[in-house]
Amino acid sequence: MKAAVLTGIRQMKIVDLPRPSIKNDNDVLLKVAVVGVCGSDVHYYLAGRIGSKIVQYPYLVGHECSAIVEAVGKKVKHIRPGDAVAVEPAVSCHECPQCKMGRENTCCNLKFLGVPGELAGCLCEYIVMPEDCCLPTNGRLTHEQTALCEPFTIGVYTIQQSRLTKGNKIVILGSGPIGLSCLTAAKIQGAGSVYMTDKLDYRAEFAKKAGATWAGNPDKGDVVKDILQREPPGVDIACECAGQQNAIDQAVEVLRPGGVLMLVGIHESDRVSFPINHIRRKEITIINVRRQNRCTEQAMELIASGRALIDSFVTHRFKLEQAKEAFDLVADYRDGVVKAMITL
């Protein structure tokens, strides 16, 4: 089968790999349809690592995908060949203490598509996943919408964990696909004003078109001052989706006393800092987001019902042979890219 593999820093090559096969009775052989290029994929492309997860070349990345069932194992009951499915990229053991607590996203034995040392990615023609990671779309979603479920699910989970209530004011720092997913989920859950920031003007403008009350560029103005002028004495929730220290600092400043700071973005550095005096005096709650937990079906339903309008997030489309071009585009933030999709 054809696959796009990382071969070095900013290097990618199309190669032929053995087609995977069903080994366990609950396995499902999937023909990949569409793969979304995620920011974490680009981290591996640019730096060869995220924290302790270090790429050993050649390596196959990718975890946001839609697929069609090609074949199933003997004990697979709920899907059959020909079904279109959303792929949950996290494979949990369902046996460890975390799983038994209902925390499959922090499973002690978790394996994730496209993470070094765990599972090879999906930027290829075929993958094998367990049945419980394959969710039928029942013809209600397009392949692109299905691939978008993975990042949108993170937005759904973030807003769920934030304890947002109707009318809450929220700031989202970072207007990429995850920030926009948080915006969409927040609006659905009844958020009041939603303020967004991004260092790219075109993404700030995109956020406004997607429903943000206000959006600004922190490199071109004092976004903290601008937001607090509109929302004294601060907002209820701040979602840091940029993976930047200055975004954390801005989030702390715009929060009201008793506010909630959601840490969503992936940081390149191993450590971040907090202005502890402000955190303590404001009694700010800090919640870290580890991907998502049990929100995929909810996300699929929101998209299928038309309540979550996310199709516009896709701004660029490529074929598998153009994978490097897609990664370079996203890595360099060129041509107004928000979300790039690779069709197989």
C-alpha positions, 0 to 999 in steps of 0.5 A: 500500500502507498503511505507518506512517511517522515524521513527527517526534519521537514522531509517526507516520502511516498513509499510502499508498505505492507498492507496490514492484516486482521490479527485479532477477532475484534480487529477491523481492516479500514480503507482510509478515505480522508486524513486531516493534517493536525498541528501535532502531526506538524510538530513531528514534521518540524521538530521530530518530537513532542515532549518525550515522544521522539520520532524514529525515521522513517515514521508514519504520522496522522490520526484524524481520518475517515475510513470505509470498512474493508474486512472484519474479525470474527467477533466484530458485531456492529459494523460490516464491510462497506460501512463508512466510519469515524476512527477514534485514534485512541486505543484504550485497554478498558482494564486499567484503573483509569479506564475503570474510572471512566477515564479512557483518555488517560488509560495507563496502556493508551496507544494513539495513532501516529504517536512514536512508540505507540501506533503507526499513523493513518497517512496511508491506504489501509489501517487496522483498528479495534471495533470499538474505535470504529463509529459508523456514520450511517450515511449522515456525514461526508468523509471530510466531516467524519475526519473533522470529528476528531478535532471537533471532539476536542472542542466539545470535550474542552467546553464540557470540562470547562463547566460552561453554563448558558450566558458565560463569557469566554476567551479562546486564545488561538484561532486554529482548528481546535480554537474554532472547534471550541468556539463552535461547541461553546456557542452550541452550549449557550455561551454569551460573548466569545472573544478570540485571538490569533497572531495571524490576521486571516485567522482572527477574521475567520474566527469572526466569520465563524461566530466570534463576538470579537477577535484580535491579534496580540502582536498588533494590539493590547488584546487583554485591554481590549477584552477587559474594556468589553468585559470588566471585571473579566470573563468566566472561561479562558481556553488556551489553544495556542500552545504559547506562554504569552497566551497563558499569561493573557488568559490569566489576565482576562479571567475574572476572580473564580474563573476557569483556565483551560489548557488545550494547546500543545507546547513545544517546551517542556515547562510553562509558568503561571503568575502565581500571585494572580492565580492565587488572588483570583482563585483561578481553577486550572483544567488540563485537557488530554485530547477527549473522552467519550465525546465522539458520538456527541460530536458526530451528532452535532455535525450530522444535525447541522448544529455544528457548522464546521465544513468551512474549516477545510480550506485546502485539499490534497492527494496523498502524493501531495502530502509534503506540500500539505504539511509545508503549507500548514507548517508555514501558515501559507495561503490562508490555511485553516485546515488541510485535508489529504484524500486517499 
